[in-house]
């Protein structure tokens, strides 16, 4: 099992940056594919980015089109941490951001594929 705790959310102006962190418990963090999702008020939870278990030789990354080129996902397996660097933020990025974990790199954009979730951290981008 793994427990996930997000942090780093807050209020930022349009064009600003934030870095979200996801701290994982347990010794098997590097056994999991990790991802970020977000949920805006009144909307369904949506995929943001995913990263493979190992980032040796660059690893494998996947982004939603809406964040490609602005957000960067990364992980530090030695520290049991995952990150989401968010640059050039827009009002439409306002949401609660969640980290999630699953064992296999398949269907990484589907919320129902993930076994573990954090409690979320809110991000508000003002115009």
C-alpha positions in Angstrom: 0.0 0.0 0.0 1.0 3.6 -0.4 -0.4 6.8 1.2 -0.2 10.0 -0.7 -0.1 13.6 0.6 -0.1 16.6 -1.7 1.1 20.1 -0.8 2.1 23.3 -2.5 -1.2 24.6 -3.7 -2.3 28.2 -3.3 -3.4 31.5 -4.9 -1.4 32.8 -7.9 -1.9 35.4 -10.6 -2.3 34.6 -14.3 1.1 33.8 -15.7 2.6 32.8 -12.4 4.1 29.5 -11.3 3.5 26.9 -8.6 5.2 23.7 -7.7 3.1 20.9 -6.3 4.5 18.1 -4.3 3.2 14.6 -3.5 4.8 12.7 -0.6 4.4 9.0 -0.6 4.7 6.6 2.3 5.9 3.0 2.1 9.0 1.4 0.7 7.5 0.5 -2.7 7.1 4.0 -4.2 9.2 3.0 -7.2 6.8 0.2 -8.0 4.0 2.7 -8.9 3.2 4.7 -11.9 2.3 8.2 -10.6 0.0 10.8 -11.9 -1.6 14.2 -11.3 -5.3 14.8 -11.8 -7.4 17.9 -11.1 -11.0 18.7 -10.5 -12.5 22.1 -11.0 -15.7 23.1 -9.3 -18.7 21.5 -10.9 -16.6 19.4 -13.3 -15.3 15.9 -13.4 -11.8 14.9 -12.3 -9.4 15.1 -15.3 -6.0 13.8 -16.1 -3.1 16.2 -16.0 0.2 14.2 -16.3 1.7 10.8 -15.6 5.2 9.5 -15.1 6.6 5.9 -15.2 8.0 4.1 -12.2 11.6 4.8 -13.2 13.1 7.9 -14.7 16.3 6.3 -15.8 17.1 7.2 -19.4 14.5 9.9 -19.1 11.6 7.7 -18.2 8.2 8.0 -19.8 6.0 11.1 -19.4 2.5 11.9 -20.7 0.6 15.1 -20.5 -2.9 16.4 -21.2 -2.9 18.7 -24.2 -4.2 21.5 -22.1 -1.0 21.6 -20.0 1.7 20.4 -22.4 4.5 22.9 -22.6 3.5 24.6 -19.3 3.6 21.8 -16.7 6.4 19.4 -15.9 6.0 16.2 -13.9 8.9 14.6 -12.2 9.7 12.2 -9.4 12.5 11.4 -6.9 12.3 7.7 -6.0 15.0 8.1 -3.4 12.9 10.6 -1.5 9.4 9.1 -2.3 8.4 12.3 -3.9 6.6 13.4 -7.0 6.3 17.0 -8.3 4.3 19.1 -10.7 6.0 22.3 -11.8 3.3 24.6 -13.2 4.3 27.6 -15.2 2.3 30.2 -17.1 -0.8 29.4 -15.1 -4.2 30.4 -16.4 -7.5 30.9 -14.7 -8.8 27.6 -16.3 -6.1 25.8 -14.3 -8.0 26.5 -11.1 -8.9 23.2 -9.5 -8.1 20.9 -6.7 -5.0 18.9 -7.7 -4.6 15.2 -6.7 -1.8 12.8 -7.0 -2.5 9.1 -7.7 -0.7 5.8 -8.0 -1.2 2.6 -10.0 1.1 -0.4 -10.7 1.1 -0.5 -14.5 1.6 2.0 -17.3 -1.7 1.5 -19.1 -4.8 3.7 -19.5 -2.9 6.3 -17.5 -5.6 9.0 -18.2 -8.4 7.1 -16.6 -9.3 7.9 -13.0 -10.8 4.5 -12.4 -7.4 2.8 -13.1 -5.7 4.3 -10.1 -5.6 2.5 -6.8 -4.4 5.2 -4.4 -5.2 8.9 -4.2 -4.2 11.8 -2.0 -6.6 14.3 -0.4 -5.9 17.1 -2.9 -4.4 20.5 -2.8 -6.2 23.6 -4.1 -4.9 25.8 -6.8 -6.5 29.1 -7.6 -5.4 31.3 -10.5 -6.7 34.8 -10.5 -7.2 36.8 -13.7 
